[in-house]
């Protein structure tokens, strides 16, 4: 049983065992009046009935008037803890311990609250201190079980490693469109529309490996490492076999409703065994839940892109985007908008430089316990920075990307993926317009 569920049951037992104690308060509290007794009774009843949101709402109504009363603060702490208001619960318990320094239930509840925050070091220190006090056999058993659970959780928290491999078979209606990053160019400008520049359909096999590691430093801070490798082999169009690798290292800070992350990334794209381009850069993001399940997020990226085969495609990429979303057990809905600056590094390649606005929306729905259905759409309005040296005009383009994915999880390790994507680009220079459809199905193994 998880620490969270175990704590929930212990809280209910703790409430029942301390009910009579709270009514008498051992003569330590102020003389209760009728309003105080009514508030205490309502909070206590709501907690026993597991109506935690109501208990916290009633406790909040009385905080200004009754804060400092140990009876009230103790019940307020329990209600705040069940409502995931951990800082508020800790402050209330600290007020209780000022008046009742030897109050075992408050020390015990404080240890469990720190455990809920994943501050396992502080939680363990408090609970271990209780073992030297005079405890009932039931309370000693609760403390011992809580410490065992904290030891297990803290060992899992310190570091985690997740691997995933997948193998997919699919079909691409336009393998030489360059839609992987929308800038893949082989052989320069296709003056002659021969077989290498015409739309080519082909089947492919894709192998992918991903590795995710996390090293927790405190209950709020962690270092992360993500490694992705993709190997896509085509049946006939071997010139467009693609090998892509990405390494991302980052720092993450999460507390209450806010999350912040920053880090660096290095990537390599290889076409037909020859390195095509490399990129290196920095990223950062902030996410904040402002109302229940609603959140907002903003992120930024700065990259240098080096094209090994054509230095005119070397560029710098700066992106900023923001969005809002709604998250629940069954749904995740998100809308983002942003802007990208992508100037060329050299003047002679400025006609490849571009800037674009984009907007995207995504919806994920857990259709069953083992099934997840996702859809994402993106629109880009692209303006190039200079006149094309051959066509003598500046390209303006629009790109639409649609993706539909379904994943079915057989068990904790095995799953199946079915995905379909559509790309449609309209360019003022017709040669650069294309449409592309890709679909694949495959299996995934996580360990």
C-alpha positions in Angstrom: 0.0 0.0 0.0 1.3 3.4 -0.9 2.3 5.9 1.7 -0.5 8.3 0.7 -3.2 5.7 1.2 -1.7 4.4 4.4 -1.5 8.0 5.8 -5.2 8.6 4.9 -6.3 5.6 7.0 -4.0 6.5 9.8 -5.5 10.0 9.8 -9.0 8.7 10.3 -7.9 6.4 13.1 -6.0 9.3 14.7 -9.1 11.5 14.6 -11.3 8.9 16.3 -8.7 8.2 19.0 -8.2 11.9 19.8 -11.8 13.0 19.7 -12.3 12.9 23.4 -8.9 14.5 23.9 -9.7 17.4 21.7 -12.9 18.1 23.6 -11.2 18.5 26.9 -7.8 19.8 25.7 -6.5 18.9 29.1 -7.4 22.4 30.3 -4.7 24.0 28.1 -6.9 25.9 25.7 -8.9 29.1 26.2 -12.4 28.8 27.6 -14.5 27.7 24.5 -17.5 29.7 23.6 -20.5 28.5 21.6 -19.2 29.5 18.2 -15.9 27.8 18.9 -17.5 24.5 20.0 -19.8 24.6 16.9 -16.8 25.2 14.5 -14.8 22.3 16.2 -17.8 20.0 15.9 -18.4 20.8 12.3 -14.8 20.3 11.3 -14.5 17.1 13.3 -17.8 15.6 11.8 -16.7 16.5 8.2 -13.3 14.8 8.8 -14.9 11.6 10.2 -17.2 11.5 7.2 -14.2 12.0 4.9 -15.7 15.2 3.5 -12.3 16.8 3.4 -13.1 19.8 1.2 -16.0 20.8 3.4 -13.8 20.3 6.5 -11.1 22.6 5.1 -13.6 25.2 4.0 -15.1 25.3 7.5 -11.6 25.5 9.0 -10.7 28.4 6.7 -13.8 30.3 7.8 -12.6 30.1 11.4 -8.9 30.7 10.9 -8.9 34.4 11.7 -10.9 34.0 14.9 -9.6 30.7 16.3 -6.0 30.4 15.1 -3.8 29.8 18.2 -6.4 27.6 19.9 -4.6 24.1 19.9 -7.9 22.2 19.5 -8.8 24.2 16.4 -5.3 24.2 14.9 -5.0 20.4 15.2 -8.2 19.9 13.3 -7.3 22.6 10.8 -4.0 20.8 10.2 -5.8 17.5 9.4 -8.3 19.3 7.0 -5.5 21.2 5.3 -3.4 18.0 4.9 -6.3 16.1 3.2 -6.9 19.1 1.0 -3.2 19.0 -0.1 -2.4 22.3 1.6 0.8 21.0 3.2 2.4 24.3 4.2 -0.8 25.4 5.9 -0.9 22.1 7.8 2.7 22.5 9.0 2.1 26.0 10.2 -1.0 24.9 12.2 0.8 21.9 13.8 3.7 24.2 14.8 1.2 26.4 16.6 -0.2 23.4 18.4 3.3 22.3 19.5 4.0 25.8 20.9 1.1 25.2 23.4 1.4 21.4 23.7 5.1 20.6 23.1 4.7 16.9 24.1 1.5 16.3 22.1 2.3 13.0 20.4 -0.5 13.1 17.8 0.7 16.5 16.5 4.3 15.3 16.2 3.0 12.2 14.4 0.8 14.2 12.0 3.7 16.6 11.4 5.9 13.7 10.3 3.2 12.4 8.0 2.7 15.9 6.5 6.4 16.2 5.7 6.2 12.8 4.1 3.4 14.0 1.9 5.6 16.8 0.7 8.3 14.2 -0.1 10.5 15.8 2.5 11.5 12.4 3.8 14.5 13.5 5.8 12.5 15.8 8.0 9.7 13.3 8.3 12.1 10.6 9.4 13.7 12.8 12.0 10.4 13.7 13.6 9.0 10.1 13.6 12.2 8.6 14.9 12.1 11.1 17.7 8.7 9.7 18.7 10.1 6.2 19.2 11.8 7.5 22.4 8.5 8.8 23.8 6.0 6.8 25.8 3.6 5.5 23.1 0.6 3.2 23.1 1.3 -0.1 21.3 -1.0 1.0 18.5 0.7 4.4 18.0 4.2 2.8 18.2 3.1 0.4 15.4 1.8 3.3 13.3 5.1 5.2 13.7 7.1 2.1 12.8 5.1 1.4 9.7 5.3 5.0 8.6 9.1 4.9 9.0 9.3 1.7 6.9 7.2 3.3 4.2 9.4 6.4 4.2 12.5 4.3 3.9 11.1 2.6 0.8 9.8 5.8 -0.7 13.0 7.8 -0.1 15.1 5.1 -1.7 12.8 5.2 -4.8 12.9 9.0 -4.8 16.6 9.4 -4.7 17.1 8.1 -8.2 14.9 6.5 -10.9 15.8 5.0 -14.3 13.3 4.2 -17.0 14.0 2.6 -20.4 11.7 2.1 -23.3 12.3 0.4 -26.7 9.8 0.3 -29.6 9.6 -1.2 -33.0 7.2 0.2 -35.6 6.2 -0.6 -39.3 4.7 2.2 -41.4 4.2 4.0 -44.7 5.3 7.5 -45.8 3.7 9.0 -48.8 6.5 11.6 -49.3 9.8 10.5 -47.8 11.8 13.2 -49.6 9.6 16.1 -48.5 11.9 16.9 -45.6 9.0 17.2 -43.2 11.1 15.8 -40.3 12.2 19.3 -39.5 10.8 21.0 -42.6 14.3 22.1 -43.7 16.0 18.9 -45.0 17.6 19.7 -48.3 19.6 17.2 -50.4 21.5 18.3 -53.5 20.7 22.0 -53.2 18.0 23.4 -55.4 16.3 20.8 -57.6 16.6 22.6 -61.0 15.7 19.4 -62.8 12.6 17.6 -61.5 14.1 14.1 -61.7 13.3 11.0 -59.6 15.1 12.4 -56.6 13.0 15.5 -56.5 9.6 14.0 -57.2 7.2 12.9 -54.5 8.2 9.4 -53.5 6.2 7.0 -51.3 7.9 4.2 -49.4 7.4 1.8 -46.5 9.7 2.0 -43.4 10.7 0.4 -40.2 11.5 2.5 -37.2 13.4 1.5 -34.0 13.5 3.8 -31.1 15.1 3.8 -27.6 14.6 6.2 -24.8 16.2 6.5 -21.4 14.9 8.8 -18.6 16.8 9.3 -15.3 15.9 11.4 -12.3 18.0 12.3 -9.3 15.9 13.9 -6.5 17.9 16.4 -4.4 15.2 17.6 -2.1 11.4 17.2 -2.0 11.3 20.1 -4.5 14.4 19.8 -6.7 15.7 17.2 -9.1 18.2 16.7 -11.9 17.0 15.0 -15.0 18.6 13.2 -18.0 16.7 12.2 -21.2 18.2 10.3 -24.1 16.4 9.5 -27.3 17.6 7.5 -30.3 15.6 6.8 -33.5 16.6 4.7 -36.4 14.3 4.8 -39.5 15.0 2.5 -42.4 13.1 2.7 -45.7 12.4 -0.1 -48.1 13.5 1.6 -51.3 14.5 5.2 -50.6 17.7 4.5 -48.8 19.0 8.1 -49.3 16.5 9.1 -46.7 17.2 6.6 -44.0 17.3 8.7 -40.8 19.2 8.3 -37.6 18.4 10.9 -34.9 19.8 11.2 -31.4 19.0 13.7 -28.7 20.5 14.2 -25.2 18.8 16.6 -22.8 20.1 17.5 -19.3 18.0 19.6 -17.0 17.1 20.9 -13.5 13.5 20.8 -12.2 11.9 22.6 -9.3 8.3 21.8 -8.2 6.4 23.2 -5.3 2.7 23.4 -4.7 1.0 24.5 -7.9 4.2 25.7 -9.7 6.9 24.0 -11.6 10.1 25.4 -13.2 12.6 23.6 -15.4 15.8 24.6 -17.3 18.4 22.7 -19.1 20.5 22.1 -22.3 20.1 19.9 -25.3 22.3 18.3 -28.0 21.0 16.6 -31.1 22.3 14.9 -34.2 20.5 14.0 -37.5 22.1 11.6 -39.9 20.8 10.8 -43.4 22.0 7.6 -45.1 25.0 7.1 -42.7 26.3 10.7 -43.3 25.8 13.3 -40.6 23.4 15.9 -41.9 23.0 18.5 -39.1 23.6 19.1 -35.4 22.0 21.3 -32.9 22.9 22.5 -29.4 21.0 24.9 -27.1 19.2 25.8 -23.9 15.6 25.7 -22.9 13.5 26.8 -19.9 9.8 26.6 -18.9 7.4 27.6 -16.1 4.0 26.0 -15.4 1.5 27.1 -12.8 -1.9 25.7 -11.8 -4.0 28.8 -11.1 -7.5 27.3 -10.5 -8.1 23.7 -9.7 -7.2 21.7 -12.8 -6.5 24.7 -15.0 -2.8 25.7 -15.7 -0.8 28.1 -17.7 2.7 27.6 -19.1 5.4 29.6 -20.8 8.6 28.3 -22.4 11.6 29.4 -24.4 14.3 27.8 -26.5 17.6 29.0 -28.0 19.5 26.8 -30.3 22.4 26.8 -32.8 21.9 24.6 -35.8 24.9 23.4 -37.8 24.3 21.7 -41.2 27.3 19.6 -42.1 26.4 19.2 -45.8 25.4 22.8 -46.6 26.7 25.7 -44.5 24.0 28.0 -46.0 21.5 26.0 -43.8 23.3 26.9 -40.6 21.0 29.0 -38.4 20.1 30.2 -35.0 16.7 29.3 -33.6 14.9 31.3 -30.9 11.4 30.3 -29.8 9.0 31.6 -27.2 5.6 30.2 -26.6 2.8 30.2 -24.0 -0.4 28.4 -23.4 -3.2 27.3 -21.2 -4.6 23.9 -20.4 -6.9 21.7 -18.3 -5.8 18.5 -16.7 -8.0 15.8 -15.1 -7.9 12.1 -14.5 -9.4 11.4 -18.0 -8.6 14.5 -20.0 -5.7 16.8 -20.9 -6.5 19.7 -23.1 -4.0 22.3 -24.1 -3.7 25.3 -26.5 -0.3 27.0 -27.2 0.8 29.9 -29.4 4.3 31.3 -30.1 6.8 32.8 -32.3 10.1 31.5 -33.8 13.1 33.6 -35.1 15.4 31.5 -37.3 18.0 33.8 -38.9 20.8 32.3 -41.0 24.4 32.3 -39.6 25.9 33.5 -42.9 24.7 36.2 -45.2 24.8 34.0 -48.3 22.2 31.6 -46.7 19.8 34.3 -45.5 17.2 33.2 -48.1 16.9 30.0 -45.9 16.4 32.1 -42.8 12.8 32.5 -41.7 10.5 33.6 -38.9 7.1 32.1 -38.2 4.0 32.4 -35.9 2.5 29.2 -34.8 -0.5 27.9 -32.8 -1.2 24.4 -31.7 -3.8 22.5 -29.8 -3.8 19.0 -28.3 -6.4 16.7 -26.6 -5.6 13.5 -24.8 -8.4 11.3 -23.4 -8.0 8.1 -21.4 -10.8 6.1 -22.9 -10.2 3.2 -20.5 -7.8 2.2 -17.8 -5.5 0.8 -20.5 -6.2 3.0 -23.4 -5.1 6.6 -24.3 -6.2 8.5 -27.4 -4.4 11.7 -28.4 -4.8 14.3 -31.1 -2.6 17.3 -31.9 -2.9 20.0 -34.6 -0.4 22.8 -35.4 -0.5 25.7 -37.9 2.6 27.8 -38.9 2.7 31.0 -40.9 6.2 31.2 -42.3 8.0 34.2 -43.8 11.5 33.9 -45.2 14.1 36.6 -44.6 15.5 37.3 -48.0 14.9 36.9 -51.7 15.6 33.5 -53.2 18.7 33.7 -55.4 17.2 31.6 -58.2 13.5 32.4 -58.1 14.0 36.1 -57.3 11.2 36.3 -54.8 10.8 35.9 -51.0 9.1 32.7 -49.9 5.9 32.9 -47.8 4.5 29.6 -46.6 1.8 28.0 -44.5 2.3 24.6 -42.9 -0.4 22.4 -41.2 0.5 19.4 -39.1 -2.1 16.9 -37.8 -1.4 13.9 -35.6 -3.6 11.2 -34.2 -2.3 8.5 -31.8 -3.8 5.6 -29.9 -1.9 3.6 -27.3 -3.2 0.5 -25.6 -1.3 -0.7 -22.5 -1.4 -4.5 -22.1 0.4 -4.4 -18.8 3.0 -2.3 -17.0 5.6 -3.2 -19.6 4.0 -3.8 -23.0 1.9 -1.5 -25.1 0.8 -1.1 -28.7 0.8 2.2 -30.6 -1.1 3.2 -33.7 -0.4 6.7 -35.2 -1.3 8.7 -38.3 0.1 12.1 -39.3 -0.6 14.6 -42.1 1.6 17.5 -43.3 0.5 20.1 -45.8 2.7 23.0 -46.8 1.7 25.7 -49.3 4.5 27.9 -50.6 4.5 31.0 -52.8 7.2 29.1 -54.7 5.4 26.1 -55.9 8.5 23.9 -55.9 8.6 24.0 -52.1 5.0 23.0 -51.6 4.2 19.5 -50.5 1.8 17.2 -48.7 2.7 14.1 -46.8 0.9 11.3 -45.0 2.6 9.0 -42.5 1.1 6.1 -40.5 2.7 3.4 -38.4 1.8 0.7 -35.9 4.2 -0.8 -33.4 4.9 -2.3 -30.0 6.6 -0.7 -27.0 8.4 -2.3 -24.1 9.2 -0.3 -20.9 11.6 -1.5 -18.2 
